[in-house]
Amino acid sequence: MSRFPPFLRDRIQVVSTLAVVVLAILAQGIGIADGLDRRLQDSFLRMAPDRIPLPPRSLPDVVVVTIDPRSLRASVDWPWPRSLHAKAIERLDTAGARSIAFDIDFSSPSTPESDAAFAEGIRDSGHVVLATFSQIQTLADGARLEIVNRPIPRLEAAAAGLGSVLVPIDPDGVVRDVPRASRIAGDEIPSLARATLGVATSQAPSPGTGKDPTDRRTAALDFRRALPEIPTLAYIDLIEGRFDPALIRGRSVFIGATAAEFQDLWSTPIAPALPGVLIQAIGYRTAAAERAGQSVLADAPATWAFLAYLVLGFATVSWNRQSGLARSLLFLGTAALSLGLGWATLWFLGSRIPLAVAVGLIATQYALGIERLRFRIQARADAQESSLDALARLGDASSVSLADEKAREGSQDSLELALELLGDVVSASGVVLLRASASGTLGEDRLEWRPGDSPDTPLPIDLEAASRALRETRVVESRAADDDVQVVHAPLVAGAESLGVLVVFRPSRQPLDALHRRTISTVAAQLALTAQNLQLIDRLRETFESSIAAVAGAVEARDGYTDQHCRRLAAFSSLMGARLGLPDEEIRAMELGALLHDVGKIGIPDAILNKPEGLDAEERLLMQRHPEIGAGIIAPVVGLEPSTLHCVIHHHERWDGTGYPEGLEGEEIPLVARIVSIVDVWDALSTERPYKKAYTQTEVRDRLLKGRGTQFDPDLVDLFFE
């Protein structure tokens, strides 16, 4: 029964709800959850619906001419002669391009003839926009120096306009916004996207509309408009005429680098490494949609969030009167609905609604719910039904936990919880779990629970009564020395194995009924089964790990120079996994994968495996099959975690997608395989091989850093050297 009368209880609920809503508004106002909101909105942008916002038909769409690896290989000398860019302009004009934007730095002169040819091509076209940007450098005395990169005067004079390619980077390293214009060397320069749109339409927005190209306010990049996919054309195909003019006709064209060698790659909500020229193209579509009056991505008005907090706050108060299950479903459903509405509002209205605080408000209301407190009080009062149900749920949880990596450590907590819950159910003054030795005798190994206000002295145990209960496998009752406490001894027996005795102390003034006796016996039987299963799991795990170690030893026996390599790889991979906060079971699976990563070398001939000189092409292809051979060997193993298999088959994949056997790229490569790959190369470089000496740690560090972002995950390389 509640301690407060109904009218007072209702007022307390209203005041507490108002307090929660005010705290939510304050949290939103100071931006405490902005980082989480950004990540939620990023995830929404990666979940595109079937119907997406289409580019406006009234304005030219965009196509990107990419300076990609294939184009670089075709003409390896960079920078290319600017007469080649003049030829590109000519081909684009002939194909019917509406405007052309170069996302390339032309701030340094080349040869006079090449610059003259390029300037003439720009001038003859009449709709070419060139990129400009600046960098601010802080000097030792605190002064700020602006370093300006503008096209050389001859090219700037010939261009139809300049466009800024500056983009701000959020604190988490992600590009989400773009300035409408930037001040560069004292001039207001519109963004490259807006300048290109203005040239394509010959219609700059009028001042005062909020859409002036020299408006320096930052606008959100509408990454929804990365779809439909922006068409691309390789630069070499453009120069050599291998394209359909219809791809260009009536469109604005952006020309820029997409090859990783240029390092013009940026983290965005939709991709971890998006070329800058594609970001500019998305900015163009954003500006075009805005000019056409379509919705573009923007923060929702703050009043939306405040009203939502009020509605959620007072709606959830009424749910506290529901049953426990219904209340949980209502709160979870509302949280899921809030996230769904946030996704739909973003995609169909272009509004970014802050959701993190709203979900936090729902969770807070749930935690503060009066019904939850009332349920807990009622559960303790009704010991005959709800407590037994709680014990059954505890048994289910204990059974599930046996499969966890932390079963041994978690079992102690589960036992303590079981003793505490049993003590509450039967109103015990203490519960003791006596563990039996391997020979079945009781000793000093014990686990004890007593109410919080009890003295610290251990409870006295009648070892004779406890031993008799274990020996006769039946419940034995006795009296404590002062005769005021009833003591129940329940044996813990699983099959023919005696595991211990559960001893329950209970005041004599509260007679022990049949239900309580049955509860004690049930808990004892359940604890015995749990303990036996844990012992069995430990034995199976020891056998399995011994087998893995034997297989790793077999690999090292054939490949002698890798002595202890697999074990070092497992140890250092485990350390990196722990620093990343991976779950223990994931780290354990990765350790096994590290031990087995080269098991496929069993299928490689010794002549190739131990060849002191370099391998020829055929031998190299055969050697590169060892990840697949290894995966085929261990895949049939029952109970093997996927992460273990990932380490074996993917430890030679590369971050840039040029590895083997599957050519995975970036985060397509499983995290555990990326970790093992770095440690594998570090250990290989650090140790002597038949065909090389061991490198110094300085040389190893330089080589790993050189592979950062190409061969290896850059963040993991940084973590490895921290």
N, C-alpha and C positions, 0 to 999 in steps of 0.2 A: 504494500500500500504506500502511496506517495506521502512524503512528509509535508507537502504543500497543498492547501485547498485549491480547487480547480481555478478560481478566478486569479489567484496569485501565480499559479503555475503557468497560465496562459500569458500573463504579463512578463514573466521571466523568459518565456519562449520568444515573445516579441522583442524584448530588449536584447536578448542574446543574438537573435537573427539580425537586428539592426546593427549590432556591433560587428558581426561577421561581414555584413554588406559594406559597412564603412571601411573596415580593414581591407576588403577586396578592392574598393575604389582607390584607397591610398596606395595599395600595392601596384595597381595598374598605373596610377599617376606617376610614381617614382620609377616605373619600368623594371620592377624587380623580376618580372617573368618574361621580359622582352626576348632574351636568348632562347627560351623554350618555345615562345610563340613563333619566332623565326624558323626554328627547326620543324615545328608542326606545319607551318605554311609551306616550307620547302617540301615536306613529305606529301602534302596535298598536291603540289605542282607536279610531282612525279606520278600521280594517279589520275591520268587523263580520262575523262568520260568519252562515250561514243560521239557525242556532239561537242565540238570544240568551236571557239570563236574563229571565224574565217576572216582572212584579210579583206579589207573593203574593196569592192569591185570598182569603185569610182576613182581609185588612186592606184598608181603603179605598184606592183608587188616587187619583191627583191630576189636576186640570184647572187650567189657568191662564187667568184673565181678564186680557186684555192692554189696557193703556192705550196703544194704538197710534196711528199718525198719523191714521188715519181717525176714531178716537174724539176725538182732539184737534181735528180740523177741525170735527167736529159740535158741540163745545162748547169754544170757543177760550179762554175766560177760565179760566186756571189760577192758583191752585188752585180746583177746582170746589167748589160749595157742598156741605158735608158732609151735607146732607139728601139729596143725590144718592147718596152712599154708603149711607145708610140704606135708600134704595129698592133699591139693589143687594143689600143683605143680605136684604131682604124677598123679592126674587125668587129668590135662591139658596135661602133656607129653604123657600120654597114648592116649589121644584124638588127638594128632598130632599138638600141638601148636608149632609155629616156634620160638617164644620168649615170655617171661613173664616179665612184669614190675609191681612192687609193688609201688603204690603211697601211702605208709604208712610209718610212722616214726618208725624206729627200732633203734633209737639212745640210748635207755636204755636197759640194760639186763633184761631178765626174769629169769626163773629158769634154772639152768645149763642143765638139761635134755632136756627141751623144746628148748633151744637155740641150743643144739647139734643136735637134730633131725631136726630142721629147716635148720641149716647149711649143714647137710648131704644131705637134699633134694635139696638145692640150688646147691651144688657141683655135685650131681649125674645128675641133669638136664643139667647143663652146659650152659644154655641160659636164666638165670634170671638176671634182672637188678633191682637194688634197688635205692630208692629215697634219695636225700640229699638236704639240703638247709642251708642257713645261714641268720641271722638277724643282722643288724647293730644297736647298741644302742649308743646314744651320752651321755657321762658322764657329770657331773656337770662342770668339768673343760674344756669341749669342746672336749675332746679326744673321739675317736670312738672305740667302742669295738665290735668285731665280735663274735657273738654267733653261733657256728657251730653245726648243727644236721647231723651227719653221722651215718650210721649203725655201730653197735658195731664191733670191729675188726674181730671177728670170722665170722660174716655174710658177712662183706665186702670182706674178703679174699676168701670166697666161691663163691661170685657173679661173673657173667661174666662182670659186669661193673656197674658204678654208673651213675645216671642221675639227673640233677638239675631240681627241680620243681618250681624254682623262676619265677614269671611272673610280669612284670611291670603293674602298674595301671595308666591309664590316669587321668588327672586332674578332669574329670567328673565322676570318679569312675568306669569306664568301662575298661575291659581287651580286648585289641585289638591286642597286639603283644606279642612275646615271644623271649627271647634271644636264639641264637643258642647255646651258652655256657655261663657259669658263673664262675667267679673266687671265689672259696670257700676254705678258709684256705690255700691260695697260689696256689691251684691246679686249672687248667682249666677243668671244668666238663661240658660235653655236656648236652644239655637238655634231659630230660627223654625220650621224643619222639624220638629224633635223636639217642640217645644211643640204644634204643630198636630196631629201624630200622637197625642200624648197626649190632646188634647181630643177628637179623632175617635173614639178607642177608649175614652175614660174609664178608662184603665188605664195609669198611669205605672209603668215598671219599678221594681222594688224596689231599694233601696240594696244595695251589696255585690256586685251581679252584673256590674259593669263596664259596665252599660248604664243607669245612673242618669242622668236628664236633667240633673242638675247636675254630671255628670262633665265636667271641663274639658279632658280630653285631646283632642287633635286627631285627627279621623278622616278617612280618605280619602274624597273624593267619588267615588262609584262611577258614573263617566260611562258605563259600559256600560248603565246604566239610563235613559239618555236615549232608549233604544229599548225597546219600541215608542214611536214618537213621542208626546210628551205632548200631549194634546188642548188646544186653545186656543179662546177665545171673546172676541171684541172687546167691550170695555166698553160701547160704544154699542149693540151688539146685545143685550147683557144688559138694559140699561135700557129699551130699546124692545120687549123681549119677542120678539126674532127669534132664537129658539134652541129646540132640542129639549130638554125637561127631562131626557130620558134621559142626556144628556151630563153632567148635574150629579148626578143621583140616586146616592146612596151614595158620593160622592167627597168628598175634601178639596179646597177651592178656594183657590188663591193669587191675589191681586189685586196687580198691580204694573205698572210702566212698561216697555214695550219700545221705545217711540219713541226715536230717537237724540237728540232734543232734551233728554232728561233725563240723558244722559251716564252712564246706569247700565249700561254695557257692559263686559264683562270678557273678557280673553283666557283661554281654557280649552284643554285638550288636544283637544277636538273641534271648536272653532270659535274664530276670532280675536276675535269680538265677540259674546259671549253675554249677553243681558239678565240682570240680577241675579235677577229673579223666577224665571227658568227654572233658574238655579243652585239657588235655594231648593227648587224643585220636584224637581230631581234629588236634592238632599239629603234631601227627604222620602222619595223612593223608596228611597234608601240606608238610612235609618233603619227604614223598614217592612220591608225585606228582612232587616236585622239582627235586628229583633224577631221575625220569622217563622222565624228560624234558617237563612235562606239565606246563601250565600256573598256577602260584600261585599269590595270591593277593599281589599287590605292588603299590606304588605311581607311577602315570604316570610321565614321564619326564617333567620337568618344561617348556621346550620349547613348549610342547603341549598347555599348558595353555596360554603362551604368544602369540602364533600364533592365538589361538582361540579368544583372546581379540582383536587382530588387525582385524581379519575377522569380528567379531561381531560389533566392533566399526564403521567400515566404511560401512558395510552392512546396519546398522540401519540408517545411515545418509540419504541414498537414500529413505528410507521409509517415511521420513518427508514430501515428496512431495505428498504422498497418502492422500485420504480423511480421515476424523477422524475415521470412523468405520473401514475402511480397515487397517489403521495404527495401531489401537488398536489390531485388530485381528492378524496382522503380529507380533507385539511385544509379545503378549500373546502366540501366536503359537511358536515363537522362544524360549521363556522361557520354554514352555512345551517340545519342541523338545530337548533343551539342557538337561533337566532333564532325558528325555527318553534315550538320547545317553549316559548320565552318567550311568544310570542303565544297559544298554546293554553292555557298555564297561567293567563295573565291572564284570558282570556275564559271558560274553563270551570271554573277553580278560584278565581278572584278573587285570585290571588297575583302580586305584582309581583316578578319575579326580576331581580336585577342581572345584566346580560348584557355590558356594555361591557368589564369586566375579563376575563370569560371569553373573549370573542372576542380580546382583546388577548393573553391567555395562549396561545391557539391560534396566533396570528400570531408570537408570540415563539418558541414551540417550533419553528415552521416555519423561522424565521430562524436558529435555533441548531442546526438539524438536522445531524447528522453526514453524512447522505446527501448533503445539498447541497454540503458541502465536498468529499466524496469525488467527487461528480459533476464539480465544477469542476476538481479535480486530474486526473481521468481525461480530461476534455475537452481540457485542455492537452497531455496526453501523447499522445492519439490525434489527431494533426494531419491525417491523411489523410481522416477521415470526419466527426467531429463539428465540426471547424473549417469545412469546406466547407459543411456544413449551416447553421452559424451565419452564414456569409457569405450564403447564400441567404435566410435569414430577414432579415438586414440589408437585402438588396435589396428584399424585400417591404415592410419598414417604410419604406424611403426612398421607394418608389413611393406608398405611402399618404400619407406626409407631404407630398407635393406638393400635396395638396388642402387642407392646413391653412393657416390665416391666417398662421402663423409659419413658413411654408416657407422663406423666405429666411434668417431667423435660424437655424432648425433645421438647415438644410442644412450649415452650417459644423460643427456638432456631429456630424452624420451622417458627414461627410467625415473628420473626425478619428477617429471611431470606426472607420470603414472602414480607414483607414491603420493604426491600432493593431492591429486584428484581422488584417489582412493581414501585418503585421510578425510577429505571433505565429505565424501559420500557417506562414510560410516561414522562420522563425528569422532574420529580417532584423536588421541592425544599424542600419537607418534606412530610412525611406520618405519620398519627397518628391513632392508633386504640383505640377507646373509648369503654370501657366495660360497659354494663348495669348491674344494680343490679337485685336482684331476682324480684323486683317489676316492672322492666322495665324502670327505670329512669337512666339517665346518671350522673355520678359523677366524681371523681378525678382519678379513676382507668384507666390508659392509658399506651400505649406502643408507643414509638415515634422513627422514623428513620429520620435522616437528613444526607446530604452529609458530608464528613469528615471535610471540611473547613468551616462549618457553625458555627455560634455563639452557645453558650451553653444555651441561654435563651429558655424556652419552647415556642412552637408555640402557638399563641393565637387561641382559639377555639370559634366559634360562636355557643354557646349551643342552641340558639333558632333554627337555621337552622338544626343543628344535631338532635335535638329532633323532629323537624317536619319530617325529613327524616325517623326516626325510627317509628314515630307515623303513618305516611302515607305509610310506606314501599315502598318508591320510592327514586330515586336519586334527591338530591336538590343541586343546584349550587348557589354560591354567590361570592362576592368580599371581599377581605381583606380590612382592614381600609384604607390602603394607595392606594387602587384601582389598584395596580400593580400586584396583585397575584389573580389568579382564584382559588376558593376553591370548591371541589366536595365532597359531603356528601353521602356515599352509605350505606344503612342500612344492618346490619347483622341479617338476620331473617331465622330461620329454623322451618318450620311448623307454629305453632301459637306462637312460643317462640321468643321474641326479645332479642338478645344477645349483640348488640352494634352497633357502627357506624364506618365506615372507612372514614377518612377525608384525602383528597389528596390536597396538595398545589402546584400550578403550575404557573410559570410566565405568565402574560397576553400576553406578546409579542409572545408566542408560542401557537396559538389556539389549543384547545382540539378537536380532530377529533372523528368521530364515533367509530373508532377502539379503541382508548384510553378509551372512555367511556365504551365500551363493556368490555374491559380488567378489568377496575376498578370494574364493577358490577360482573364479573365472579369471581374475587379474593374475593370480599366480600361474595358472596354466598358460595364459597368453605371454607373460614375461618369460616363462621357460621356453616356449616355442621361439620367441624372438631371440633369446640368447643362443639357442642351438643353431638357428639359421645364420646368425652373425658368425659363429665359429665355422660353419660350413663355407660361408662366403670367403672368409679369410683363407681357408685352405685352398679353395678353388683359385682365388686370386694369386696365391703364392705359386701354385702349379702353373698357371697361365703365364705369369711373369717369368718364371724359370724357363719355360718353353721359348718365350720371346728372346730372352738373353741367349739361349742356346742357338737360336737361328742367327742372331746378330753375330755371335761368335763364329758361326760357320762362314758367314760372309767375310769377316775379318781374317779368317784362316786362309781363304783363297786370295784375298787382296791384302797381303801382309803389311804393306806400307800404310794402311789405314788403321793400324793398331790403336785401339781405344777411341777411334774417330767417332763411331756411332754413340758411344757412351758420353763423350764430351758434347756431342751434338744434342743428345737428349737433355743433359744437365743445363746447358746454356739456353736451349729453347724453353725449358721449364721456367728459368729465371725471367726471360722476356715475357712469357705468358703471365706470370705472377705480377710483373710490373704493369701489364696492360689490364689487370683485374679480371682475367678470364676465370671462369668457374674451375674448381679443382678437377672436376671430371673431364673438362675440356683439356686442361693441362696434362692430365694423366694420359688421355688418348693421344695427345701430341707427343709425349715422351715415347710411347710405344711406336708411333709413326716415325720418330727420329731414329729409334733403334733399328727399324726395319726399312728405312728409306732406300737403302741400296741393296735390298734383298734380291732384286731382279738381276743383280750381277752374277748370281748363281747360273743364270742362263747365258752368260757371255763367255766365250772361249778364253782360256788362260792366256793364249798368245796375244789377244787384244787387250785383255784386262791388265796385264803386266808389261805391256810393250813400253820400253824406255823412251823411244822417240815418238814423234807426233803420229797420229792416226791418219790414214788416207780417207778419202770420201766414203768409200764403202764400209770401212771399219767404223768410221764415225757414226754412220747411220745405224749400224748394228749396235754400237754402244748406246745410242740414244733410245733404243728400244727397252733399256733396262727398267724405266719406270712402269711401262705397261706390263712387262714380264712380272715385276714385283707385285703389281696390283692383282694380276691373275693368280699369283701364288697365295696371297693372303685374303682375297675377297671371299672365298668359301668359309673362312673361319666364323663360326657362329658367335654372335654377341660382340663382334668387332665394331667399334664406334666409327661413324663416317669420317671423323677428323683424322683417325689413324690412316685410313685409305687415302685421304686427300694428301697427307704428307708424302706418301709413297709415290703417288702418280703425278703430283703437281710440283715437286720440289725443284724442277728445272724450268718451270714457267718463268717468263720475264714480265716485268711491269709494263713494258711497251708492247707486249703481245708477240714478240719474236721468239719466245721460248718453245719448248716441246714438253709433252707430246701433242697437246691440244691447242697451243697458241693462245691461251687465255690472256686477257689484258686487264690491268688495273685491279679493281676490286672484284672482278670475276674470279680471280685466283683466291681460293680459300685462305683466310687469315693465317691458319696454322701452317699452311704450305709456304706463305710469304715469310713467316718467321724462320722456319727450318731452312729455307733457301739462303737467307742472310748468314745464319750461323754456319751452314754447310760451307759456303764460300770462305768465310772468315777462317774456319779451321783448316780448310784445304790450302789456303795461302800461307797460313801460319806454320804448316808442317812441311817437312821435306818429302818430295815425291821422286820417283825414278827419273823423271824428266826435268826436275827443277829443284833448286834449293829452297829452304824456308825463307819467306820474306820477313823483314823486320816488322814490328807492329806499326811503325810509322808508314811503311809502304803498304801494309794491309789496309790501314785506315784510308790512305789516299785512294786506293783502288775501290774500296767500298763506297766512298763518297763520290767517286767518279761515276759509279753505277746508280747513284741515287736518282730516281725518277725515270730511269731507262731499264736497268736490270732489276732494281729493287724498289719496294715501296718506300718513298722518301721519308714518311713519318717513322717507319720502323727502323730505318738506318739511323735517324736522329736519336731514337730511343735507345738503340744498341750502344751508342757512344756516350750517352748521358752518364 
